[in-house]
Amino acid sequence: MSRPAALLLDVGGVLLLPQANVIAARLAQWGAQPSGHDDAAVHYRAVAAFDESGSMDDYRRHYARLVGVRENLCTVAAESGAFSGPWRSIVPRAAEALRRLADADLRMVVVSDSDGTVEQQLREARLAQIGQGPGVSLIGICDSSHVGVRKPHARMFESALMLAAASPDEVVMVGDSLHCDVDGALACGIQPIHVAPLGNCVRSDHQHVAGINEVVDMLVGARGE
């Protein structure tokens, strides 16, 4: 793949993950086991359920089931508010990957379905921010709460393209959701890279990677080249 002019980045599942043990502890009254959960494994399996319907309710219900909530209580657990709050688990080596992308002078725009706090979450994680700060510098953030629509709505991607000052064929979208990121990007003429560490995507209309580090190797080059 040739190097794009700019990179559009999802946050959830690409840079940050929900803390499974924290959510499980909140769901303990419905039978969840409060410890021993792998943040990545639970999230990506729940995303697969989300992609089948495009409903965050299905993500939360499946997530609840994966942390031990009894089947007949998954719906009420998913509606309990246990999933609210920032995602604080940093994807391993995400900071290094972002730094390598920045060092390669790739312009980066975050495109995230969030509650208006995605920039704060990235800054607190010391991953990224607009302008100067503890992480890499982004040229823009499209937070769905500010744009007024959620992915895969075209306006999210159009807003990102405006910030990137690039056309669809000059950028790549990196995300972990088929429904939101892959299909949303394809509909706008943007090439997607699907973060699918479980290896469970069988579609051939886009590229797959296990994580953002593979994206860096693909666009910038593997270390030692």
N, C-alpha and C positions, 0 to 999 in steps of 0.2 A: 504494500500500500504506500502511495506517495504521501509525503507530509502535507497535511492540510494547512490552510492559512490560519484557522482557528479551531478550537476544540470546545464542544458543548458537553458539559459534564452534569450528569445526575449526581445527587449526594447520597441518598439512601441506597445502600448496597454497593456503592462505588467508593465512597469515602467514609461514611459513618453507618453504624448499625445500631438498632435498639439493643439495650442490655437485657438479655433474656432472663437472667436471674432476678433482676429488679422487677420486671413485669410478672414473672412467675410468683414472686413474693406477694405482689399485689393481688394475684389471683388465687392465693392459697385457700381462701374460704370456699372456693369451688373445686378444690382438689388438686390444684397445681403443686408440683414438687418445687420447692423454693430454691433449689441449687442444682449444680451439675449440668447446666445447659450450655450448649455452644452457640454463641451469638450468631455466627455466620450460618451454621447448619439450619437453625430454626428459621432465620429470616428468609433464606433462599428457598426453602421448602414452602414457606407460607406465600412467597411471591409467586411460586408456580400455581398455587391455588387461586391467587388473585388474578393471574393472567388468563385463567379459564373463563372468568366472568367480568373482569374489570371492576369488581366491587371490593372496596376496602373492608367491607363487612366480612367477606370471605377470607381476606388476609387475616383479620383479627380472630375469626372463629378457628381457622386452621392453626394459627399461632397458639391460641389457647389450648387446642387439642395436643399440640406438640410438646407443651410444657406440663402436660398431665391433667388438664381439666377434663372432667368426665363428659362424655359425648353429649348427654342430654342437657348439660349446663354450658356448653360452649357459646351459645348465642347470648345468654344473659351475661356471661363473663366478658364477651367481646364488647358489650354495650355498657360496661361498668365504669369506663373512664380510666381503666388501668393502663391503657396504651397512650395516654396523653403525656406531654412533656418532651423534652429534647432527647435526641439520640446521641449518646455519649461514648459509645464503643467505636474506637477508630479502627478502620480496616487495616490490617497489618501492612506496613511499608507504604501506606498511602501518602504520608508526608514526604518520603523519599521520592516517590513517583511524581508528585506534584512539583517538587524541586527540580527534578530532571526535565520535566516538561517546560518549566519556566526558564531553565538554563538554556534550553533549545529555542527560546524566543517564540514559543507557541502561545498565542493569545487564548485565554481561557474565559469562558462564560459559564456560570452555573445555571442549570435549568431544573428547578426543583418544585415538586408539589409540597408545599409547606404551609405553616401557619403564620408566616411573616417573620419567623425567627431564624431562618436558615443562615443568614449572614452572621448573626450572633453565635450560632452553634459552631460554625466553621472557625470563627475567630477564637472562641473559647477553647476549641480543640487545637488551636495553633496550627491549623492547616492552611487557611487562606482567608483573604479579606479583600475588599476593594481598596486599592491604594496601599499605603505602607502599614506594616503591622508584623505580628509574630509569624505569620505564614506567608505563602506566596501571594503575589498581587494578581487579582482578577481584574478583567476589564468590565465585568458586569455580572449581575445576579438577577435572574428572572425567578422570583418567588411567586408561586401561583396566587397567594393571597393578595399580592400587589397587582399582578396582571389581571386578575379577575376571572380566570379560567384555569383549569387543570389539564395537564397532559392526558390524552394525546391531542388536545385542541390545537389547531394550527397557530393560534395567536401566541401560544407559549414559544413556539419555535420561531415565528416571525419576529417576536420581540427580541429573542436571542440573536437572530441574524442582524438585526439593526444595531445591537450593542457591539457585535463582532465586526460590523462594517464589512460583511462578506455575503456572497451569494450562496445558495444551498449547495452547489457543487464544490465549494471551497472549504466546507467544514465537515467535521465528523461528530456524531452524537454518541456518547458513551453512557449506557444505562443498563440497569438490571431487569427491566420489565419489558416483556414483549408487547404488552398492551399499550403502555405509556410511551416508552422510549423508542422501541424498534418500529412499531407501526406508526407512531406519531411522526417520527423522522422520515420514514419512507414516503408517507403521504405528502410530505413537504419537499421531496426530492433530495433529502439529506441522507448520506450514507451512515448507517448505524453500526456500532460495535456493541454486541450483547455480552454483558458480564454474566456468565452462566457457569459458576464453579461446580455445580452438580453434574454438568455434562448432559442435561436432560432436554436440551433444545434440539429438535431434529429438522428444523427449517433450514433451507439452503439459500434463502434470499438475503442473508446478512452474515457477517463474521461473528465468531464466538471467541471469547477469552475467559480464562479462569479468574482474572482480576486485573486491576488497573496497571500492575507492573508489566503484564503482557502487552497492554496498550502502548506503554512507553517503549518497550522493545520494538514493537511493530512500527511506531511512528518516528522514533528517535534513533533506534538501533540498540541492540543488546550491548551490554558493557563488554569491553574488550575488542569490539569491532574497529 
